[in-house]
Structures are given as C-alpha cells and as structure tokens.
C-alpha cells in the first residue's frame, strides 16, 4: 500500500511540474500498471532486478551479498511486467528492461538483460558510474572502470540509458589514471540521465554537464528523488554545472531544456514526443506568464526555471488529454495519496531498527533538524 501511495504522490509531483513522460524505475508491486495507466502520464515501466546487493555490517565498509535464485525470480517478474506494459490497452504505457546497477548483477544476468531488451525491441536502462564506492569496487573486480565494464557487457548503445555516469575516470574525486570514459559514452550513442539534486545532497557533482555535451555525449534529465520536480532539476543542473566548471558560460538554458525534453525523448527512441512539431503527440504544458513568480517576464524560459519553478504551471496535456487543470491533477487524488503515504511512513519507522546496521531507531538514524515541542 505504501509503495502505491509513494508512486501516486510522485506521479502527481511530476505532473504538477509539467512533466508528461516518465521512466518509472521501481521494484515490481501489485497494481503498478493499473496505477500508471490511471495517472494519464506517458510511462515506461522499468521494473528493477538484481542478484546481489551491497550491505554494511559495521557502518564503515561495504560487502556484497549474492542470491542467484532470488535474482532469477526478480528477473522473471520484471520481464512479465515489461511484457504486460507492452500489451496494455493504454497507448501511454511501454516497457523497459532495467538491470538495477552494474555492480549488483552478475555478468551472465547482464548479458541476459541485454538479450531480453534486444529481443523485445525495448529500451534498456542501468545505474552506472554512480558513486565512488561502486567505481573502486568495479575496478577492483575487473581492472576497468564501470563505464568500460558496461561497454564490455554490451550495455551502452543508442537504445540504452545510463543513470548518472558521474564517477567516470576523470572525475576529480577519483584521481584515476585513464581518460577514456567520456569518449566511450559519446561513441556508443548511449544517453546519460543526469539527476543533479540527489547527488548534490551527497556533495557529488557531475564534472561538468557542459563537458559531457562538448564531448558529444547524449544527455537527458531525471529526478531520482523527492521532490519529483523537473523544473527544479533543470535549475540545479545549470547551477551545479557552472560551479563545477568555474565558468558562468559552461552551459546555457537552452541546452539544459533540450536535454530535459528532446534528449529524453530521443533516449526512448521517440521523435514524436518531447517537442512541439507537426506530427508529434499533443504533450504540452501551459504556463501563466502573468504569475507573480515570473514577473517581469522578459525571458520566459529562464524566468520559469530560475524564478517560477512549478508555481506558474497551470495546465498539462498528455496525448491531447488534459491531466492538470489550474495546478490540480485531474487523474489522481493527490491529497489522499499523501495521507496514505504518511501512514505508510509511520508503519515503516517501526521497522527501522531491524534494517539498520547499528539497530538505531528512526529518530536516532535521522534526527529532527529542530526539536519537536508541544504547543503552548
């Protein structure tokens, strides 16, 4: 129930920020496709699977636990959901093969995933080069970088997406000796899904977005965290790129907007979404240019991204059908989903000690920023 509530809240956040197309990366759960179809979004169902996971037993180091049997079942379930999405009577649902992370899946399962995506002619997406621990684990195992490993496994091509690809060989935090990863990403035709907000919270930055573009890497944009707000992601991508480059001209607004719209559509092999053009689907957003948050509105796009955010977005249409009216989602009950999500969070808090390496409570592991006191 909490998973469904979380997904519904995320769909509402995406819609309210003007997003019309979503790659929904999730562990499979009952009712997923029905909820996705009801949302009115154009959704690629991407059920994640893996046969290993990194864990810590002391809060200092990571070890990997492997379970081939559970992984095989997760892979089977994932493909069943991909196939169901492709067969679904909603024209807005599609499927995507989603091996979770390059360091949590054995080579044979990765090769099976590549074959499954090819046989079904659907996109493939994977998380890769996403943190420094993974980088050093993969180089320890294989003697090559995560990008080089993904290329070796056949994961990088024009119908695939790599989530993040931040920790490539020339990232300044790694001090690695080679300089091959950018050219591999560019020549393969893969799209990098850049999600700046989630990484900035961990002090990690893509170095930088403009350098990837200049090297010829195809770029898209994602959220990967709360709030699921595409306008905020574009803004943070701009700010962090300039900080990382030390150059105010390192990237411009039109390049970032292109990544968030056309770049994402191209990554999915679609030339009929992500743009306003003859023959394209009627997926579009209407912005109130008289809204106080973007006044005075000389430059509409920059005003929206750097000043207004999602606040002046009034109406959203997907495939010609209105799904947001005056900022209100028409297809889902946002408030009810929020209430169910809050109830799910309270239930989850009770189980934090059993999942934490140090057996901490939720309050101990994540204390309040300010103490909560009773009202006088």
N, C-alpha and C positions, 0 to 999 in steps of 0.2 A: 504493500500500500504506500509506503514512504517513497519507494522508487517511482511509482506512478505520479505521486504528488510532486516530487522533485522535477520530473520530466515536464509536467504540466506547467509548473512555475517557470522553468527555463524556456519553454516554448512561448509563454506569454511575454517574458522579458525580450526574447528575440523579436517577436512581432512588434512590440512597442518601440523598439529601437530601429524599426524599418527593415529588418532582415526578412527576406522572402524565401531563402533556401538554406537548409541546414544539413550538415552531415552529423547525424546523431550517433556518437560513439558511446556505447553502453554495454554492460553485461546484459544478456537477454533476460527478459522477465515477462510474465503473463500479461496480456493486454497491451503490449507495446505497440504493435502495428495498428490496432484499433484507435488508440490514443493519438498516434501520429497522423492517421488519416483524418481524425476529427479536428485536429489543430488548424487545418487549412494551409499549413506550410508545405512547401516543396521539400521533401525529406528523403535523404539517402540513409537507409537503415544500415548501421555499421556495428554489428554485434562483435565485441572483442573476445578473443580467446588466447590462451597461452598454456604452456605446460610447466612453467616454472615461475617463481616469484622471489624477489629479494626481501629478506627479513632481517631485523636486528634483534639480537638477544641481550645486548649489553648497552645499547644506545650509542655505540661508537663505530661498529663495523657492520658491513652487510655480508650476508651469506645467501646463497640461492638454494631454495628447496624445489625439487623436481618431482612431478607426478604425471607420468605419461598417460596413465589411464584417465585421470580427470581431464587432462588436456585434450585427449582424443574425443571425449564426450562433449567438451565445450566447443570443439571444432565442428563436430557433427550438428550440435544445436545451432551454432552460428550459421552454418550453411543452410539449415532448414529455414531460418528466419530470412536469410538473403533471398532464397528461392520464393518464399511466401510473399516478400515485398515485391519481387519482380512480377508475381502473378496477381497481385492485389488489384481489386477492381477500381481503386483510386488511381487516377493517372498521375498523382503527385508523389507516389511512393516508388522508390527504387532501392536496389540492394548494393552493398559494398562489402568486399572481403576485408577483414580488419584483424590481422595478427597484431596483438597488443603492443609489444615493444620488442626491439631487435635483440635485447639481452635476456628476455624471458621465454624464448621459444627455441627449441632445438632446430638444427639445420634441416632435418627431414620434414618437420612440420612446416617450416618456412617454404620449402620447395613445394609442398602440397598446397599451401595457400596460394602461391604464385600460379600453380596449375589450375586451381579452382576458379580464380579470378579470370584467367585466360579462357577456360572452357565456357564460362558463363558470359564472357564479354562484359564484365562489370569492373568498375574501378577497384583499386587496392590501396589501402592506407595503412601506415605503420608509424609508431612513435620511434624516432631515432635521433642519435646525437643530441639527446635532450637534457643531460646533466653530466657533470664531471665524473661522478661515480661510475655511471654507465660507460663513459669513454674509457676510463682506465681498466674497467672490468673487461671490456671487449678487446682492448689492445693486449691485456694480459692473456686472454684466452686464445686470440687469433694472430697476434702480432701485427694487426692492421686496425685502422680506425673504424668506428661504426659506419661511416659513410662508405668506406672501401668494402666493408663486410656486406652491407646492403646491396652494393653494386654486384659483388661476387655472387650473392644469392638470387640475383635477377629481380630484386625488389624495386629498382629505380628505372622507370621508363615513362613514356608520355601519358599512360593511364594510371599512374600511381601518385600518391601524395605522401610526403614525409612530414609528420607533425614535429615542428620546432627546428631541428637541424641547427641548433645554436652552437653546440660544442663540436665544431669542426677543428681540423688540425691547427689552424692559425688563430684560434681564439686566444686572446692574451692571457687568460687564466690558466691555460694548459701548458704553455711553453713547450709545445711539441715541435719536433724537428722537421716534419714534412710540410708541404704546401700543395696538396693535391685535391682536397675535398671540394673546394668551390668549382674547379673545372670539371670534376666528376658529376656534381649536381647539375651544372649547366649543360654538359654534353649529353646527359642521359634523357633530358626532357621532363624529368620529374618536377612536380610542383612542391614547394615548401610552404606549409601552413604556419604562418607566423602568428603567435599568440602572446603579445608583449606583456599584458597585465599580470598574468600568473607568474611570469618569470621575474618581473620587476619586484614582486613581493619577496623574492628569494635573493635579490641583489644581482640577478643574472640578466645580461642584455645581449641581444644579437649584435655582432660587431661587423659592420652595421648593415641595416636594411639596404642602404644605397649601394654598398659594396657588392652585395649579392646581385642586385639589379645590373650593376655595371659589368659584372662577370657573366651575365646572360642567364642567371637562374630565374626560373619562373616562380613568381611569388603570389601567394594567396593570404587571406587573413582568417583567423578563427578567434574563439573566445576561450574555451577550455576551462573556464572558471566563472564564478559569480563576480559581478553581475554579467549576465549574458547579453552584453550591450555592444553591438558592432561599432556604433559611433565612438564610444569610449576607446575601443581597441585601435581605431584609426588615429585618434588623438594621441594615445600613448605611443603608438608606433612612430609617429612623427617626432615627438619629444625625445624619446629614448634613442632614436637613430641619430639625432643631432648631438645629443650628449655623448654617445659612444664615439662618434666621428670627430667631435670637437669642431664641427663645421655646420653653420646655420644653413648652408646650401646642400647638405648631404642628401636630402630627399625633398621632393615637393609634394604638395597636397594632391595634385592630380595623379601622381604615381601611386600614392597610397590608396586613393579612391579606386583607381584601376585595379589594384590587387584585390581589394575587398569586393569588387563586383565582377568585372570581366575575368580577372585572374582566377577567382573561384569557379566561375562557370567553365572556363577553359580546362581547369583541372579535372572537371567532371565530364569532359568531352562534349560539352553542350555549347553550341553557338547561337542558341535561341533563348537563352536566359542571361541575366547579369548585365543587360544592356537595353536601351530603348532604340529599336531599329525595326524597319519593315520586316515582317515575318517572325519577329521574336514574340515570345509569350508575353501576355499582359501582366507582368510582375512589376509593380511600380509603387512609389511612395510619394505622398503629397505632404509638403512642409508649409506651415503657416509662416510666411515671410514677414508678417506683422507682429509675430510673437515678441514679447519684451526681451527675451533672452538673446535674440539675434539682431537687436537694433543698435545702431543704424546698420542696415544690411547691405552695404555696398557690394561685398563679395559673398554671394550666397553659400558656396560650399565651405569656405573657410569659417564663415560665421556659424554654420551648422556644427562643424567638427570641433572648433576650438572654443565656442561660446555657448551654443544652444544645447548640444548633446541631443538626447532623445526628446527633450521637452517640447519643441515646436513640431514634432512629427504628429500629424493629425490623422491621416488615412493611409491604409496599406491595402494593396490589392495583390492577390496571387492568382494567376491564370484567369484574370478578369473578374474574380470574385472578391468583394470587399471583406477583409478579415479584421481590420481595425477601423473604428469609426470614432473620430474625435478623441483619440488616445485610448479608447476602450476596446479590448479584444472581444470580438463577436462570437468566436468559435468555442472558447473555453471560459470557465468560471475562475478567474484569477484569484479572487479573494477566497473562495472555497478551497482552491488548491493550496494557497498559503496557509490556511488553517490546518489542513491535513498534513502539510509539510512540518509545521511547528509541532504538531502532536507526534509525528514520526521522530523528530529530533529529540524530544523528551524521552521517547522509548529507547532511542539509540544511546543516549547518555548513560543509561543504566548499565550498558554492556561495555563501556569504555575500558574499565579495569581488566576485563578478560581479553582485550585485544591489544593492550599497551604492554610494551616490554617490561616496564617498571611497575605495572599494576596500579597506575595512577588513576584517580577519578577524573571526570571531565573537567572539573574545576581546577584540579592540580595540573593537568596537562595543558589546559588552555584557560588561564585565569582571566577574570574580567579586567578590562582596561581601567575601570574605576569601580570602587566597591559599591555594591547594591545595598541601599539602606531603606528602611520602611519610611513611608511618607509621614510627616508630622500632621 
